[in-house]
Amino acid sequence: MAEIDATITEGIAEAINDPLLQGLSGLARGWIHLARGNFDRAIGVLQGVRVLGQDLHQRHFIDIYIALALLSQGKICAAALQFRESLLLAAEVLNYRGMAGSIEGCGYLCATLGFFADAVRYLEVARRIRERTHVPLFSFWLPHHRAAEVLLRQSLTDAEYSTQRLAGGAMREEDAANEVLERLQAFATVDEKKPLGS
């Protein structure tokens, strides 16, 4: 059904030459590719429609899904830069749920790179924002989220995990966003060919 709807929307967008609708239909097509694990296709489609139209909210969402696709491919530096770009744009348009997505992305990167305590804190901040805004995780986020949670539970004791969740629960969202911006900038320079700390 999603495939049919996306195809119809793409056809209408092209027929009336509407950049905003073209961007929206490209975003929907990117979602479909993400859900199917076609990350190269998702990135290609999303990058192709990113600058269409003037809707900064739409552009922010396109950025965050590009970042998620890059993360799925293990491209740490590129994903970090894209999550950072998305966070800056979400802050510009005051999209708190969007900010939470980038904070989550940084949490996934922290877990991958061995910064387990920070990962727990960031994921807790994002969880709190999701709860307040009543926006759940989309299906193609779940594998990343579950993998991070498993890794964190394996890497930290129950007491350590609980302590960091409490710390994340006590963080001001603005402070978390500023900290994440710095962390994402640092991750963007990670040498992906060397083990962490080498």
Buried (B, 14 or more C-beta within 10 A) or exposed (E): EEEEEBBEBBEEBEEEEBBEBBBBBBBBBBBBBBEEEBBEBBBBBBBBBBEBBEBEBBBBBBBBBBBBBBBBEEBBBBBBBBBBBBBBBBBEBEBBBBBBBBBBBBBBBBBBBEBBBBBBBBBBBBBBBBEEEEBEBEEBBEEBBEEBBEBBEEBBEEEBBEBBBEBBEEBEBEEBBEBBBEBBEEBBEBEEEEEEEE
